[in-house]
Amino acid sequence: MTRPLAVVSNGSSNIQLGGIASVAGGSANIQVGGITAVARSANFQLAGLVNVAHRLRGVQLAPINVAREVEGVQVGIINVGGSADGFSFGLINIVPGGRADLEATIDSSSVGTLLFRHGGNRWHNVYGVGGHPFTESGPTDDVWMYGLGFGPSWRIAHTRVDLEAIGWQVNHGARHSTDISILGQLRLSFAHGIGPFAIVAGGALNAYISDDHSSPLLLERRAPGTMMEETVTVEVWPSAFVGVRL
């Protein structure tokens, strides 16, 4: 069966399959386009590059998804539109009426982080940078790191609860690490609003994976003189943190 390069309908369609594009001037139940799918109203859109809908009532799957009204789920790299209470899963989610906040924290291991969150009220992305100064009695290299993650959110009265999975690339000294140096973090935070800002407190479960035995995150958690013969070492520890969110 030969699939037409483009399928265009001025009205409503049940199923549209286009080799390059599927376009519906009205509603479309199922749309599949090799490059793009466009509809005024759609229940399911799948495209190789971009989906566009005025109203989405189901699922959009593409690298780029755009919808003015979302009653469903967007899954892609960049998602634009929707509602603050909808679900958009991607690297960048631009949600009108959604959240965008900046947070600075310090944890019980003296690791400071600056986090930026954006997305909807129920699901968000988080980007961060962090650092950990050296100590005279321990490792003598400063730690610096950057990472990204995502997770769900809840609102309890004036308190926002965020659960996030974050992956950090960890470096130390003046160089960018070429070794395996990944910090995985499961982070639970509570932010209580006070006027224009919020007080943040929470805890995290940290798992550091590295084959660099000189990494400060390993050395400060091992007794002096401990031999590390494993090619890849994993350290797990809990931490608590406090901070401020704007």
N, C-alpha and C positions, 0 to 999 in steps of 0.2 A: 504494500500500500504506500502510495506517495503522499507525503504530508505537504500541504501548501506552505509556501514561504511565509505568507501572512494571511490571517483570518480576521476579517473586519465585519462587525455587525452593528447596525444603527440602533437595534432594539435589544432584546434580552436573548441570552443563549444559555443552554443547559451545559454543553461541553464545547470548548474551543481548544484546538490543538494547532499551533502554528510553528513552522520551522524556525522563523525569526521572530514574529510578533503575533500576539493575539490581542484584538481590540474590541471592546464592547461598549457601545454608547449607552446601554442600559445596564441591566444586571447580568452577571455570569455566575453560574453555579461552580463550574470548574474551568480554570484557564491555565494553559501551559504554553509558554513561549520560549524559543531557544535563546532569545535575547531579552525580550520584554513582554509583559502582560499588563494591559490597561483596561480598567472598567470603572463605570460609575459606582457599581455595587458588586462585591464579589464575596463568595463563600470560601473559595480556595484558589490561590494563585501560586504558580511555580514558574520561575524564570531563571535564565542563565546569568542575567545581569541586574535587571530592575523590575520591580512590581509597582504599579501605581493604581490606587483606588480612592475614590471619594469616601466610600464606606466599606469597611471590611467586617464581615460577620463570622469569619472562621480563621483561616491560617494563610499567612504570606511567607513564602520561602524563596529567598534570593539574596545575593550579596548586598543589594540595596533595596529596601522596602519603604514605600511612601504611602501614607493613608491619612486622610483628614479625620476620620472617625474610626475607631477600632473597638469592635466587640469580639475580641479573639486574641490571637497571638501572632507577633511578628518575629521571625527568626532569620537573622542575616548578620552581615558585618556592620552595616549602617542602617539604622531604623529611624525613620522620621515620621512624626505625627502620633496619632493615637490619643489616649486619655491618660491622665495621671494614675488611674486605678487599673489600667490595662497591663498586659505583659509584653515586653519587648526584650528579646534576647539577642545581644550583639556586642561588638566591641565599642560602638558609639551609638547611643540611644538619645535622640532629641525628642523630648516629650513636652509639648506645651502644657503648662500648669503642673509639671512634675517638680522634682527636687534638684537642687544644686547647692551643695554645701562644702565648706572647707573646715578641716579638723586638724588640730595639732595635739599630739599626745606624747607622754613619756611613760615607759613601762618599768617594771621591777628589775629589769636587767640593764637599765640605763640606755635603752634603745629609744630614740626619738623618731617620730614619724609625722609627716605632713600628708594628709589624705584629701583627695577631691572626689566627691560622689556626685553622680547625676543619673537621671532615669526617672522611672515612675515611683509612685508611693509604695508599691508592693514588690517591685523588683528593681535593682539598681546596679550600676557599675561603679567601681572604685579604682582610682589610680593613686600611686603614692611614691614618695621618696623617703628615705630614712637614713639614720646615722647612729654610730655608737663610738664614742671617744675611747682612746686607749687609756689604760691605767698603769701607774708606775709599778704596781706589784704584779701585773699580768702582761698580756700581749701588748706590744708597742706599736701596732698598726691601727689606725682609725678604720672603722667599718663604714662603708656607704653602700646603699642599695636602692633599687627601684623595682616597682612591681605593679601588678594589676590583678583585679579580681571582680567578683560579683556575688550577689546574694539577695535574699528576701528581706523585707522590712515589715514591721507591725507598729501600730500606734496604740498606746495604752494611756488614755487621758492626755497629759502634757508630755509624756515620755515616748520617744521613738526607740524601738528595738531593732538592731541590725545584726544579722548573721551573715558573715562573709567568708568565702574561701579566697585567699590571696596567695599568689606566687611571687616571690622576690628573687631577683638576681643579686647575689651578695658579692661585694668586692671589698678589698682592704688595701690600705696603703695608697700609693699614687697610681695604681694600675687598675685596668679593667680585667677581671679574672677570666682566664682562658680555661681554667679547670672547671670541673663540675662544682657548682657552688649555688645551690638552690635552697631557699627557705620557704617551706610550705606552712601556711598559717590558717587555722580555723579560729575566727575572731567573733566574739559576741560582745556587743556594746549597748549601753543604755545612755541615752541623751535626754536630759530633762531641761526643757526650755525655761529660761529666765530672761524675759525681755527680748533683746535682739540676738542673744546668743544662748548656748546650751552648755551645761556641765556634762562631761562624758566620763563614764567609768565602765570597766568591763574586764574581760579575761580572754586569753588566747592559748591555744594548744599549738606549740611550735615543733616542727620537724625539719631539721637541717641536714641536707644531703651534700657531701663534699668528698672529693678525692685529694684535696689540698690540705695536708696535715699541718700546715702553718697557719691555717685560718684562725683568727681570734675567737670566732664563735665555737670552735672545737677546743682550742687550748684552754679557754677560761672555764670549761666544763669538765676538764680532765685534771687529775692530780698531777703535780709537777713530776716530770720524769716518766710519765706513762707512755709506753710504746704503742704506736698505732700502726699495725701491720696490714690492716685491711686496705684493699684498693679503694673502696668506697666506704665511707663512714657515715652512720646515721645517728644523730643526737636528737632526743625528744625531751622537751621540758615545758612546763606551764608558765605563764606570766600573767600579771595583772597590770592595768594601765589606767591613767586618768588624763584628762585633757579638756580642751575647750573647742566648741564647734560654732561656726558662724553660718 
